[in-house]
Amino acid sequence: MTAQASAARRTRLTPERERELYEAVVELLREVGYEALTMDAVAARTRASKATLYRQWKGKPELVATALRHSKPVSLADIDTGSIAGDLHELIRCHDENEAKRDQELMRGLAHAAFRNEDLFRALRELLIEPELDSFRVLVQRAVDRGELAADNPARDFIPHMLFGGAMARPILEGIDADPEYSHRYIDAVVVPALGLA
């Protein structure tokens, strides 16, 4: 399919209708998990036909990954506080604590499913993870352009790894999820010093 044909295919739903569909998909994911989520259930929840869903998205993996991408409360690329540390702290502040906890539970379930389902893994990488990594690259480049961060700082490529790793490690090591207070401390104690900003 050409890019023009793909664009035409995706413009059949209004932005409001797409948002409604994405919200329903995320709700269903939280309720039943990825494996139990079906296109029939999405169609019933959103009062849409399966034909419409398959016309807009290739299948469940693409629909789920796209819904997750559009359900994010804020994009890192839209945050610019004037400092890289400020941007990371603002990202944490933009996430409601209860919503963040639900997101962590959802992402743990999806990570498990993705390692068992190649199509889901590929869709998550293409539609959710890569755009997020692009946002981190924008954040880092802004810091370099400001003269705040050295262009050859070896830690600059590992900011997503540090943040994701810290959030995922806490439940394993401490038995509790990463909350905003923990995340702010982690940024100041680990990420900022690693970037040579302390």
C-alpha positions, 0 to 999 in steps of 0.5 A, a space after each residue: 500500500 502506498 503512503 497516500 493510500 494508507 493516509 486515505 485509509 486512516 482518515 475515515 474516522 474523525 479524530 474524536 472517534 479515533 480517540 474514543 476507540 483508543 480509550 476503549 482499547 486501553 480500558 479493555 487491555 487493563 480489564 482483560 490483558 492482551 491475550 484475552 482482548 479480541 477485536 470482537 470485544 473492541 467492536 462491541 465496546 466501541 459500537 464499531 464493526 470489525 470491518 472498520 477496525 481491520 480497515 483502519 488497523 492491520 490487526 490487534 497488535 497494531 491497534 493496541 500499539 497505536 492506542 497506547 501511543 495515543 493514550 499517553 497524557 503528554 509527549 516528552 517532545 512537547 516538554 521544554 523547561 529549559 533544562 534536561 533535568 527539568 524536562 525529566 521531572 516535568 514528565 513525571 509531574 505530568 503523570 497522575 500517580 494512580 494512572 502511572 501505577 496502572 500504566 506500570 501494571 499494563 506495561 508489565 503484562 504487555 512486555 510478557 505478551 510481546 516476548 511471546 508474540 512477534 507481531 505484538 513485539 514488532 508493532 510496539 517497537 514501531 508504533 510506541 517505542 521508536 517514537 518515544 525514543 525519538 522524543 528522547 533524542 529531541 530532548 538530548 539534542 536540545 540540551 546539547 544545543 543549549 550547551 548544557 550537555 556535552 555532545 560526546 557524553 557517553 550516558 546520553 544514549 542511555 537516558 531511556 534505559 536508566 529511566 525504564 530500568 529504574 522503574 522496572 527494577 523497583 518492584 523486583 528489588 523492593 516489592 513496590 512500584 515506582 511512584 513519583 517521589 521515587 522517580 524524582 529521587 532517581 532522576 536526581 541521584 542517578 540520571 543527572 549525575 550520569 549526565 555530568 550535570 550534578 
